[in-house]
Amino acid sequence: MQKVIVLLGCVLLVGACSSGMKNAPVNATSATYTKLLAKADKSCQTDADCVAVKKGCCMCQGYESVNKAAAEKLQTAWEKQCAAAACTMQMCYVEIDPVCQNNVCTGTPKPMDSYFVK
């Protein structure tokens, strides 16, 4: 009986390891999403027109500021392209505050103290 349980466990482990994204590296970046982000609308009139979106599938790849209408389309693409991405679990200081400067969405790094619980 123990041999059957061990064998079943091995079969389940092999099946789990072979499913999902094959040969996907950890912290991968989707080429499709990267192209969409590069073409995204960054026009604005006020700071409220801009939002921060992820640059890649993983948090530590940073953020970029885009027009909020473009962000909705990017979010849909991000969910499709990055659903099965493997990301390292580490703390990154890459968040931005989106602002409108000269009618273009840009981002300034968040202050370091905003990352810590007060």
Summary of the structure (lengths in Angstrom):
residues: 118
radius of gyration: 19.7
end to end distance: 55.0
largest distance: 72.2
contacts: 303
relative contact order: 0.19
helix: 43%
strand: 19%
